[in-house]
Amino acid sequence: MQSGELPGGYGWYLLQTLLALAAVCALAWVVLRWGVKRLYGAGSASGRVKVLERILLDPRRTLYLVEVGGKVLLLGAGEGPMTNLAEIDPKALPAEPEARKASFLDVLRRKTGGG
């Protein structure tokens, strides 16, 4: 062994690389989990503007259902400026359906035709 080498060889370098990768992944998860919400104000129920729903029509066009000051607006966003498409009476909106996430097994059964 020469005087400047670290013990362990390739195994040590592999361990260092995996630890660095795990640290970067953990940092990315923390930033995406908490940082983005704080940056864009997502989930802020105490604000004056609430995004009730967002539907992606294609990569360049999106519909937003937004509540502002007791009014519900349907907004369209695309390549040009955002457009107010309709003002909806909040009482006329249907009740929000209970969200149910399908498990992988449910999706697999549907695709294969299994019961």
N, CA, C and O atoms as CSV, one atom per row, in Angstrom:
chain,resi,resn,atom,element,x,y,z
A,1,MET,N,N,0.856,-1.177,0.000
A,1,MET,CA,C,0.000,0.000,0.000
A,1,MET,C,C,0.900,1.238,0.000
A,1,MET,O,O,1.886,1.317,0.732
A,2,GLN,N,N,0.528,2.188,-0.837
A,2,GLN,CA,C,1.307,3.423,-0.884
A,2,GLN,C,C,0.834,4.353,0.230
A,2,GLN,O,O,-0.227,4.149,0.818
A,3,SER,N,N,1.634,5.371,0.507
A,3,SER,CA,C,1.363,6.216,1.671
A,3,SER,C,C,0.087,7.047,1.547
A,3,SER,O,O,-0.480,7.406,2.579
A,4,GLY,N,N,-0.406,7.379,0.333
A,4,GLY,CA,C,-1.573,8.249,0.186
A,4,GLY,C,C,-2.877,7.517,-0.040
A,4,GLY,O,O,-3.906,8.176,-0.192
A,5,GLU,N,N,-2.899,6.199,-0.070
A,5,GLU,CA,C,-4.111,5.443,-0.390
A,5,GLU,C,C,-4.955,5.191,0.859
A,5,GLU,O,O,-4.443,5.055,1.970
A,6,LEU,N,N,-6.267,5.134,0.630
A,6,LEU,CA,C,-7.182,4.781,1.709
A,6,LEU,C,C,-7.363,3.277,1.741
A,6,LEU,O,O,-7.325,2.637,0.690
A,7,PRO,N,N,-7.558,2.693,2.910
A,7,PRO,CA,C,-7.778,1.253,2.981
A,7,PRO,C,C,-9.173,0.907,2.465
A,7,PRO,O,O,-10.086,1.727,2.554
A,8,GLY,N,N,-9.342,-0.279,1.936
A,8,GLY,CA,C,-10.669,-0.736,1.545
A,8,GLY,C,C,-10.836,-0.922,0.063
A,8,GLY,O,O,-11.654,-1.750,-0.338
A,9,GLY,N,N,-10.134,-0.227,-0.761
A,9,GLY,CA,C,-10.222,-0.403,-2.206
A,9,GLY,C,C,-11.571,-0.002,-2.766
A,9,GLY,O,O,-12.156,1.003,-2.363
A,10,TYR,N,N,-12.067,-0.821,-3.720
A,10,TYR,CA,C,-13.310,-0.493,-4.422
A,10,TYR,C,C,-14.540,-0.574,-3.513
A,10,TYR,O,O,-15.496,0.180,-3.694
A,11,GLY,N,N,-14.518,-1.450,-2.576
A,11,GLY,CA,C,-15.650,-1.556,-1.656
A,11,GLY,C,C,-15.868,-0.272,-0.870
A,11,GLY,O,O,-17.006,0.144,-0.654
A,12,TRP,N,N,-14.785,0.351,-0.445
A,12,TRP,CA,C,-14.884,1.612,0.297
A,12,TRP,C,C,-15.445,2.714,-0.597
A,12,TRP,O,O,-16.291,3.496,-0.161
A,13,TYR,N,N,-14.978,2.782,-1.852
A,13,TYR,CA,C,-15.476,3.793,-2.789
A,13,TYR,C,C,-16.953,3.570,-3.119
A,13,TYR,O,O,-17.719,4.524,-3.258
A,14,LEU,N,N,-17.340,2.299,-3.243
A,14,LEU,CA,C,-18.737,1.976,-3.503
A,14,LEU,C,C,-19.613,2.409,-2.326
A,14,LEU,O,O,-20.692,2.967,-2.526
A,15,LEU,N,N,-19.155,2.154,-1.112
A,15,LEU,CA,C,-19.905,2.567,0.080
A,15,LEU,C,C,-20.043,4.086,0.144
A,15,LEU,O,O,-21.120,4.597,0.449
A,16,GLN,N,N,-18.966,4.808,-0.141
A,16,GLN,CA,C,-19.022,6.273,-0.147
A,16,GLN,C,C,-20.015,6.778,-1.191
A,16,GLN,O,O,-20.782,7.704,-0.925
A,17,THR,N,N,-20.002,6.177,-2.369
A,17,THR,CA,C,-20.905,6.587,-3.441
A,17,THR,C,C,-22.359,6.337,-3.059
A,17,THR,O,O,-23.218,7.188,-3.290
A,18,LEU,N,N,-22.637,5.175,-2.475
A,18,LEU,CA,C,-24.007,4.859,-2.062
A,18,LEU,C,C,-24.486,5.777,-0.943
A,18,LEU,O,O,-25.650,6.176,-0.927
A,19,LEU,N,N,-23.611,6.110,-0.021
A,19,LEU,CA,C,-23.984,7.044,1.046
A,19,LEU,C,C,-24.261,8.436,0.490
A,19,LEU,O,O,-25.201,9.101,0.924
A,20,ALA,N,N,-23.453,8.879,-0.463
A,20,ALA,CA,C,-23.687,10.182,-1.087
A,20,ALA,C,C,-25.000,10.183,-1.855
A,20,ALA,O,O,-25.749,11.159,-1.802
A,21,LEU,N,N,-25.286,9.098,-2.567
A,21,LEU,CA,C,-26.547,8.985,-3.305
A,21,LEU,C,C,-27.740,9.001,-2.350
A,21,LEU,O,O,-28.745,9.654,-2.630
A,22,ALA,N,N,-27.640,8.294,-1.234
A,22,ALA,CA,C,-28.722,8.279,-0.247
A,22,ALA,C,C,-28.933,9.670,0.350
A,22,ALA,O,O,-30.071,10.073,0.590
A,23,ALA,N,N,-27.851,10.401,0.591
A,23,ALA,CA,C,-27.977,11.758,1.139
A,23,ALA,C,C,-28.650,12.688,0.135
A,23,ALA,O,O,-29.493,13.501,0.517
A,24,VAL,N,N,-28.294,12.582,-1.132
A,24,VAL,CA,C,-28.913,13.434,-2.162
A,24,VAL,C,C,-30.390,13.092,-2.312
A,24,VAL,O,O,-31.221,13.992,-2.435
A,25,CYS,N,N,-30.728,11.810,-2.304
A,25,CYS,CA,C,-32.142,11.405,-2.408
A,25,CYS,C,C,-32.949,11.894,-1.211
A,25,CYS,O,O,-34.078,12.357,-1.375
A,26,ALA,N,N,-32.385,11.797,-0.012
A,26,ALA,CA,C,-33.083,12.278,1.183
A,26,ALA,C,C,-33.294,13.788,1.124
A,26,ALA,O,O,-34.363,14.280,1.486
A,27,LEU,N,N,-32.293,14.516,0.674
A,27,LEU,CA,C,-32.430,15.965,0.547
A,27,LEU,C,C,-33.483,16.327,-0.494
A,27,LEU,O,O,-34.277,17.242,-0.274
A,28,ALA,N,N,-33.500,15.629,-1.616
A,28,ALA,CA,C,-34.508,15.886,-2.645
A,28,ALA,C,C,-35.903,15.599,-2.116
A,28,ALA,O,O,-36.837,16.352,-2.395
A,29,TRP,N,N,-36.060,14.511,-1.352
A,29,TRP,CA,C,-37.365,14.179,-0.785
A,29,TRP,C,C,-37.836,15.267,0.173
A,29,TRP,O,O,-39.002,15.662,0.134
A,30,VAL,N,N,-36.953,15.750,1.021
A,30,VAL,CA,C,-37.316,16.802,1.979
A,30,VAL,C,C,-37.726,18.069,1.241
A,30,VAL,O,O,-38.727,18.693,1.593
A,31,VAL,N,N,-36.968,18.455,0.225
A,31,VAL,CA,C,-37.294,19.672,-0.537
A,31,VAL,C,C,-38.631,19.518,-1.241
A,31,VAL,O,O,-39.447,20.440,-1.218
A,32,LEU,N,N,-38.870,18.374,-1.864
A,32,LEU,CA,C,-40.136,18.179,-2.569
A,32,LEU,C,C,-41.315,18.041,-1.612
A,32,LEU,O,O,-42.426,18.469,-1.927
A,33,ARG,N,N,-41.081,17.457,-0.467
A,33,ARG,CA,C,-42.172,17.233,0.494
A,33,ARG,C,C,-42.616,18.521,1.179
A,33,ARG,O,O,-43.812,18.792,1.286
A,34,TRP,N,N,-41.652,19.312,1.640
A,34,TRP,CA,C,-41.999,20.502,2.415
A,34,TRP,C,C,-41.647,21.810,1.721
A,34,TRP,O,O,-42.388,22.785,1.841
A,35,GLY,N,N,-40.569,21.852,1.021
A,35,GLY,CA,C,-40.107,23.110,0.432
A,35,GLY,C,C,-41.013,23.646,-0.652
A,35,GLY,O,O,-41.284,24.847,-0.691
A,36,VAL,N,N,-41.489,22.784,-1.535
A,36,VAL,CA,C,-42.328,23.228,-2.642
A,36,VAL,C,C,-43.674,23.717,-2.130
A,36,VAL,O,O,-44.200,24.710,-2.632
A,37,LYS,N,N,-44.236,23.040,-1.144
A,37,LYS,CA,C,-45.517,23.481,-0.588
A,37,LYS,C,C,-45.405,24.879,0.015
A,37,LYS,O,O,-46.293,25.715,-0.153
A,38,ARG,N,N,-44.313,25.115,0.711
A,38,ARG,CA,C,-44.132,26.439,1.318
A,38,ARG,C,C,-43.855,27.496,0.270
A,38,ARG,O,O,-44.294,28.638,0.406
A,39,LEU,N,N,-43.130,27.127,-0.773
A,39,LEU,CA,C,-42.784,28.081,-1.822
A,39,LEU,C,C,-44.017,28.524,-2.589
A,39,LEU,O,O,-44.192,29.716,-2.845
A,40,TYR,N,N,-44.865,27.589,-2.955
A,40,TYR,CA,C,-46.051,27.910,-3.750
A,40,TYR,C,C,-47.313,28.078,-2.924
A,40,TYR,O,O,-48.365,28.412,-3.471
A,41,GLY,N,N,-47.235,27.856,-1.639
A,41,GLY,CA,C,-48.392,28.058,-0.771
A,41,GLY,C,C,-49.451,26.995,-0.923
A,41,GLY,O,O,-50.611,27.239,-0.593
A,42,ALA,N,N,-49.093,25.822,-1.412
A,42,ALA,CA,C,-50.073,24.752,-1.580
A,42,ALA,C,C,-50.562,24.293,-0.219
A,42,ALA,O,O,-49.794,24.224,0.741
A,43,GLY,N,N,-51.828,23.986,-0.147
A,43,GLY,CA,C,-52.385,23.482,1.089
A,43,GLY,C,C,-52.694,24.561,2.110
A,43,GLY,O,O,-53.013,24.248,3.257
A,44,SER,N,N,-52.607,25.807,1.723
A,44,SER,CA,C,-52.888,26.897,2.643
A,44,SER,C,C,-54.392,27.124,2.691
A,44,SER,O,O,-54.953,27.778,1.812
A,45,ALA,N,N,-55.039,26.593,3.702
A,45,ALA,CA,C,-56.483,26.705,3.816
A,45,ALA,C,C,-56.891,28.055,4.399
A,45,ALA,O,O,-58.065,28.418,4.338
A,46,SER,N,N,-55.960,28.793,4.952
A,46,SER,CA,C,-56.304,30.052,5.590
A,46,SER,C,C,-56.218,31.237,4.626
A,46,SER,O,O,-56.553,32.359,5.006
A,47,GLY,N,N,-55.778,31.011,3.390
A,47,GLY,CA,C,-55.637,32.100,2.433
A,47,GLY,C,C,-56.967,32.496,1.824
A,47,GLY,O,O,-57.981,31.829,2.033
A,48,ARG,N,N,-56.959,33.572,1.077
A,48,ARG,CA,C,-58.175,34.055,0.426
A,48,ARG,C,C,-58.475,33.322,-0.867
A,48,ARG,O,O,-59.623,33.275,-1.310
A,49,VAL,N,N,-57.450,32.754,-1.469
A,49,VAL,CA,C,-57.605,32.039,-2.733
A,49,VAL,C,C,-57.326,30.562,-2.482
A,49,VAL,O,O,-56.283,30.200,-1.938
A,50,LYS,N,N,-58.278,29.707,-2.887
A,50,LYS,CA,C,-58.112,28.265,-2.733
A,50,LYS,C,C,-58.274,27.604,-4.098
A,50,LYS,O,O,-59.256,27.853,-4.797
A,51,VAL,N,N,-57.326,26.775,-4.472
A,51,VAL,CA,C,-57.453,25.979,-5.688
A,51,VAL,C,C,-58.194,24.706,-5.288
A,51,VAL,O,O,-57.654,23.853,-4.583
A,52,LEU,N,N,-59.433,24.593,-5.746
A,52,LEU,CA,C,-60.246,23.445,-5.376
A,52,LEU,C,C,-59.872,22.210,-6.184
A,52,LEU,O,O,-59.830,21.096,-5.661
A,53,GLU,N,N,-59.598,22.428,-7.479
A,53,GLU,CA,C,-59.244,21.322,-8.342
A,53,GLU,C,C,-58.402,21.813,-9.493
A,53,GLU,O,O,-58.492,22.975,-9.888
A,54,ARG,N,N,-57.581,20.927,-10.033
A,54,ARG,CA,C,-56.748,21.236,-11.193
A,54,ARG,C,C,-56.788,20.037,-12.104
A,54,ARG,O,O,-56.546,18.911,-11.669
A,55,ILE,N,N,-57.094,20.271,-13.373
A,55,ILE,CA,C,-57.162,19.181,-14.345
A,55,ILE,C,C,-56.248,19.517,-15.508
A,55,ILE,O,O,-56.393,20.563,-16.140
A,56,LEU,N,N,-55.317,18.638,-15.786
A,56,LEU,CA,C,-54.389,18.812,-16.892
A,56,LEU,C,C,-55.063,18.289,-18.164
A,56,LEU,O,O,-55.377,17.102,-18.256
A,57,LEU,N,N,-55.284,19.167,-19.138
A,57,LEU,CA,C,-55.911,18.759,-20.394
A,57,LEU,C,C,-54.885,18.195,-21.365
A,57,LEU,O,O,-55.122,17.162,-21.991
A,58,ASP,N,N,-53.769,18.854,-21.491
A,58,ASP,CA,C,-52.606,18.393,-22.249
A,58,ASP,C,C,-51.401,19.109,-21.665
A,58,ASP,O,O,-51.568,19.916,-20.751
A,59,PRO,N,N,-50.204,18.853,-22.148
A,59,PRO,CA,C,-49.036,19.464,-21.495
A,59,PRO,C,C,-49.047,20.992,-21.443
A,59,PRO,O,O,-48.326,21.579,-20.637
A,60,ARG,N,N,-49.839,21.639,-22.277
A,60,ARG,CA,C,-49.840,23.108,-22.310
A,60,ARG,C,C,-51.125,23.749,-21.809
A,60,ARG,O,O,-51.187,24.972,-21.681
A,61,ARG,N,N,-52.142,22.962,-21.526
A,61,ARG,CA,C,-53.433,23.535,-21.136
A,61,ARG,C,C,-53.947,22.881,-19.857
A,61,ARG,O,O,-53.884,21.663,-19.692
A,62,THR,N,N,-54.462,23.728,-18.951
A,62,THR,CA,C,-54.941,23.260,-17.650
A,62,THR,C,C,-56.205,24.013,-17.272
A,62,THR,O,O,-56.346,25.198,-17.577
A,63,LEU,N,N,-57.123,23.325,-16.609
A,63,LEU,CA,C,-58.312,23.955,-16.041
A,63,LEU,C,C,-58.148,24.013,-14.528
A,63,LEU,O,O,-57.693,23.055,-13.902
A,64,TYR,N,N,-58.526,25.153,-13.949
A,64,TYR,CA,C,-58.480,25.339,-12.498
A,64,TYR,C,C,-59.864,25.691,-11.997
A,64,TYR,O,O,-60.556,26.516,-12.594
A,65,LEU,N,N,-60.267,25.071,-10.906
A,65,LEU,CA,C,-61.478,25.451,-10.192
A,65,LEU,C,C,-60.997,26.153,-8.935
A,65,LEU,O,O,-60.399,25.525,-8.061
A,66,VAL,N,N,-61.260,27.471,-8.838
A,66,VAL,CA,C,-60.683,28.311,-7.797
A,66,VAL,C,C,-61.792,28.991,-7.017
A,66,VAL,O,O,-62.775,29.456,-7.594
A,67,GLU,N,N,-61.628,29.049,-5.685
A,67,GLU,CA,C,-62.563,29.773,-4.828
A,67,GLU,C,C,-61.891,31.065,-4.363
A,67,GLU,O,O,-60.813,31.049,-3.768
A,68,VAL,N,N,-62.561,32.185,-4.651
A,68,VAL,CA,C,-62.029,33.499,-4.284
A,68,VAL,C,C,-63.173,34.322,-3.710
A,68,VAL,O,O,-64.152,34.599,-4.403
A,69,GLY,N,N,-63.054,34.706,-2.467
A,69,GLY,CA,C,-64.047,35.575,-1.848
A,69,GLY,C,C,-65.469,35.074,-1.933
A,69,GLY,O,O,-66.382,35.865,-2.174
A,70,GLY,N,N,-65.687,33.794,-1.743
A,70,GLY,CA,C,-67.030,33.225,-1.784
A,70,GLY,C,C,-67.514,32.886,-3.177
A,70,GLY,O,O,-68.598,32.321,-3.321
A,71,LYS,N,N,-66.752,33.211,-4.208
A,71,LYS,CA,C,-67.102,32.877,-5.580
A,71,LYS,C,C,-66.237,31.712,-6.039
A,71,LYS,O,O,-65.097,31.562,-5.599
A,72,VAL,N,N,-66.787,30.891,-6.925
A,72,VAL,CA,C,-66.040,29.789,-7.516
A,72,VAL,C,C,-65.880,30.100,-8.998
A,72,VAL,O,O,-66.858,30.327,-9.711
A,73,LEU,N,N,-64.620,30.107,-9.449
A,73,LEU,CA,C,-64.313,30.437,-10.836
A,73,LEU,C,C,-63.684,29.245,-11.534
A,73,LEU,O,O,-62.884,28.515,-10.949
A,74,LEU,N,N,-64.059,29.057,-12.805
A,74,LEU,CA,C,-63.402,28.074,-13.654
A,74,LEU,C,C,-62.443,28.845,-14.545
A,74,LEU,O,O,-62.866,29.645,-15.379
A,75,LEU,N,N,-61.138,28.599,-14.362
A,75,LEU,CA,C,-60.116,29.326,-15.093
A,75,LEU,C,C,-59.392,28.380,-16.040
A,75,LEU,O,O,-59.138,27.220,-15.715
A,76,GLY,N,N,-59.068,28.900,-17.217
A,76,GLY,CA,C,-58.303,28.139,-18.191
A,76,GLY,C,C,-56.931,28.758,-18.344
A,76,GLY,O,O,-56.804,29.973,-18.493
A,77,ALA,N,N,-55.906,27.926,-18.307
A,77,ALA,CA,C,-54.542,28.407,-18.480
A,77,ALA,C,C,-53.907,27.641,-19.629
A,77,ALA,O,O,-54.065,26.426,-19.753
A,78,GLY,N,N,-53.190,28.372,-20.461
A,78,GLY,CA,C,-52.527,27.753,-21.605
A,78,GLY,C,C,-51.337,28.583,-22.006
A,78,GLY,O,O,-50.655,29.163,-21.160
A,79,GLU,N,N,-51.089,28.641,-23.286
A,79,GLU,CA,C,-49.941,29.393,-23.793
A,79,GLU,C,C,-50.142,30.892,-23.645
A,79,GLU,O,O,-49.173,31.632,-23.475
A,80,GLY,N,N,-51.376,31.346,-23.707
A,80,GLY,CA,C,-51.665,32.764,-23.555
A,80,GLY,C,C,-51.991,33.099,-22.115
A,80,GLY,O,O,-51.640,32.350,-21.203
A,81,PRO,N,N,-52.659,34.218,-21.908
A,81,PRO,CA,C,-53.024,34.597,-20.538
A,81,PRO,C,C,-54.115,33.688,-19.967
A,81,PRO,O,O,-54.855,33.045,-20.711
A,82,MET,N,N,-54.201,33.646,-18.643
A,82,MET,CA,C,-55.232,32.862,-17.975
A,82,MET,C,C,-56.588,33.496,-18.258
A,82,MET,O,O,-56.723,34.719,-18.241
A,83,THR,N,N,-57.591,32.660,-18.517
A,83,THR,CA,C,-58.908,33.140,-18.905
A,83,THR,C,C,-59.961,32.667,-17.919
A,83,THR,O,O,-59.960,31.507,-17.506
A,84,ASN,N,N,-60.874,33.582,-17.538
A,84,ASN,CA,C,-62.011,33.221,-16.694
A,84,ASN,C,C,-63.071,32.628,-17.608
A,84,ASN,O,O,-63.679,33.348,-18.400
A,85,LEU,N,N,-63.298,31.323,-17.505
A,85,LEU,CA,C,-64.251,30.650,-18.381
A,85,LEU,C,C,-65.679,30.705,-17.846
A,85,LEU,O,O,-66.630,30.790,-18.623
A,86,ALA,N,N,-65.835,30.656,-16.528
A,86,ALA,CA,C,-67.177,30.668,-15.944
A,86,ALA,C,C,-67.099,31.009,-14.467
A,86,ALA,O,O,-66.091,30.770,-13.801
A,87,GLU,N,N,-68.208,31.581,-13.971
A,87,GLU,CA,C,-68.371,31.775,-12.532
A,87,GLU,C,C,-69.472,30.820,-12.101
A,87,GLU,O,O,-70.568,30.832,-12.662
A,88,ILE,N,N,-69.182,29.998,-11.113
A,88,ILE,CA,C,-70.091,28.934,-10.703
A,88,ILE,C,C,-70.604,29.231,-9.303
A,88,ILE,O,O,-69.848,29.657,-8.430
A,89,ASP,N,N,-71.901,29.001,-9.098
A,89,ASP,CA,C,-72.480,29.158,-7.770
A,89,ASP,C,C,-71.939,28.048,-6.878
A,89,ASP,O,O,-72.071,26.872,-7.219
A,90,PRO,N,N,-71.330,28.394,-5.738
A,90,PRO,CA,C,-70.750,27.352,-4.869
A,90,PRO,C,C,-71.768,26.320,-4.405
A,90,PRO,O,O,-71.412,25.168,-4.157
A,91,LYS,N,N,-73.029,26.719,-4.283
A,91,LYS,CA,C,-74.073,25.783,-3.842
A,91,LYS,C,C,-74.426,24.795,-4.944
A,91,LYS,O,O,-74.963,23.724,-4.661
A,92,ALA,N,N,-74.134,25.137,-6.201
A,92,ALA,CA,C,-74.463,24.266,-7.327
A,92,ALA,C,C,-73.417,23.183,-7.556
A,92,ALA,O,O,-73.650,22.254,-8.329
A,93,LEU,N,N,-72.279,23.288,-6.901
A,93,LEU,CA,C,-71.239,22.270,-7.063
A,93,LEU,C,C,-71.665,20.975,-6.396
A,93,LEU,O,O,-72.203,21.002,-5.289
A,94,PRO,N,N,-71.437,19.845,-7.045
A,94,PRO,CA,C,-71.769,18.570,-6.406
A,94,PRO,C,C,-70.826,18.316,-5.234
A,94,PRO,O,O,-69.730,18.872,-5.155
A,95,ALA,N,N,-71.282,17.468,-4.338
A,95,ALA,CA,C,-70.441,17.111,-3.191
A,95,ALA,C,C,-69.189,16.417,-3.690
A,95,ALA,O,O,-69.223,15.666,-4.664
A,96,GLU,N,N,-68.101,16.675,-3.020
A,96,GLU,CA,C,-66.830,16.084,-3.424
A,96,GLU,C,C,-66.869,14.593,-3.146
A,96,GLU,O,O,-67.137,14.181,-2.017
A,97,PRO,N,N,-66.601,13.769,-4.172
A,97,PRO,CA,C,-66.645,12.317,-3.937
A,97,PRO,C,C,-65.502,11.889,-3.020
A,97,PRO,O,O,-64.429,12.491,-3.002
A,98,GLU,N,N,-65.768,10.836,-2.268
A,98,GLU,CA,C,-64.730,10.330,-1.369
A,98,GLU,C,C,-63.635,9.688,-2.211
A,98,GLU,O,O,-63.891,8.781,-3.003
A,99,ALA,N,N,-62.427,10.167,-2.030
A,99,ALA,CA,C,-61.314,9.672,-2.834
A,99,ALA,C,C,-60.959,8.255,-2.404
A,99,ALA,O,O,-60.806,7.972,-1.216
A,100,ARG,N,N,-60.831,7.381,-3.376
A,100,ARG,CA,C,-60.435,6.001,-3.098
A,100,ARG,C,C,-59.289,5.667,-4.035
A,100,ARG,O,O,-59.430,5.705,-5.257
A,101,LYS,N,N,-58.177,5.347,-3.452
A,101,LYS,CA,C,-57.022,4.976,-4.254
A,101,LYS,C,C,-57.078,3.481,-4.521
A,101,LYS,O,O,-57.213,2.666,-3.609
A,102,ALA,N,N,-56.970,3.149,-5.807
A,102,ALA,CA,C,-56.976,1.742,-6.173
A,102,ALA,C,C,-55.614,1.134,-5.865
A,102,ALA,O,O,-54.572,1.741,-6.114
A,103,SER,N,N,-55.646,-0.067,-5.321
A,103,SER,CA,C,-54.387,-0.751,-5.052
A,103,SER,C,C,-53.859,-1.350,-6.343
A,103,SER,O,O,-54.581,-1.456,-7.334
A,104,PHE,N,N,-52.604,-1.736,-6.322
A,104,PHE,CA,C,-52.006,-2.360,-7.490
A,104,PHE,C,C,-52.778,-3.619,-7.871
A,104,PHE,O,O,-52.956,-3.904,-9.055
A,105,LEU,N,N,-53.235,-4.369,-6.877
A,105,LEU,CA,C,-53.977,-5.597,-7.129
A,105,LEU,C,C,-55.296,-5.296,-7.833
A,105,LEU,O,O,-55.683,-6.030,-8.742
A,106,ASP,N,N,-55.997,-4.231,-7.433
A,106,ASP,CA,C,-57.246,-3.840,-8.088
A,106,ASP,C,C,-57.012,-3.501,-9.560
A,106,ASP,O,O,-57.769,-3.932,-10.429
A,107,VAL,N,N,-55.966,-2.731,-9.831
A,107,VAL,CA,C,-55.655,-2.353,-11.203
A,107,VAL,C,C,-55.294,-3.578,-12.027
A,107,VAL,O,O,-55.725,-3.708,-13.173
A,108,LEU,N,N,-54.513,-4.468,-11.454
A,108,LEU,CA,C,-54.114,-5.700,-12.150
A,108,LEU,C,C,-55.331,-6.562,-12.463
A,108,LEU,O,O,-55.430,-7.122,-13.555
A,109,ARG,N,N,-56.251,-6.671,-11.520
A,109,ARG,CA,C,-57.465,-7.475,-11.754
A,109,ARG,C,C,-58.312,-6.874,-12.880
A,109,ARG,O,O,-58.847,-7.603,-13.714
A,110,ARG,N,N,-58.432,-5.537,-12.900
A,110,ARG,CA,C,-59.203,-4.893,-13.968
A,110,ARG,C,C,-58.579,-5.129,-15.332
A,110,ARG,O,O,-59.284,-5.409,-16.301
A,111,LYS,N,N,-57.261,-5.019,-15.410
A,111,LYS,CA,C,-56.567,-5.154,-16.691
A,111,LYS,C,C,-56.568,-6.586,-17.191
A,111,LYS,O,O,-56.606,-6.810,-18.401
A,112,THR,N,N,-56.527,-7.569,-16.287
A,112,THR,CA,C,-56.486,-8.963,-16.717
A,112,THR,C,C,-57.878,-9.583,-16.797
A,112,THR,O,O,-58.027,-10.720,-17.247
A,113,GLY,N,N,-58.908,-8.833,-16.359
A,113,GLY,CA,C,-60.256,-9.350,-16.421
A,113,GLY,C,C,-60.588,-10.276,-15.272
A,113,GLY,O,O,-61.622,-10.943,-15.295
A,114,GLY,N,N,-59.733,-10.329,-14.269
A,114,GLY,CA,C,-59.971,-11.184,-13.105
A,114,GLY,C,C,-61.001,-10.557,-12.184
A,114,GLY,O,O,-61.166,-9.337,-12.169
A,115,GLY,N,N,-61.696,-11.390,-11.412
A,115,GLY,CA,C,-62.754,-10.954,-10.524
A,115,GLY,C,C,-62.234,-10.322,-9.346
A,115,GLY,O,O,-63.003,-9.892,-8.486
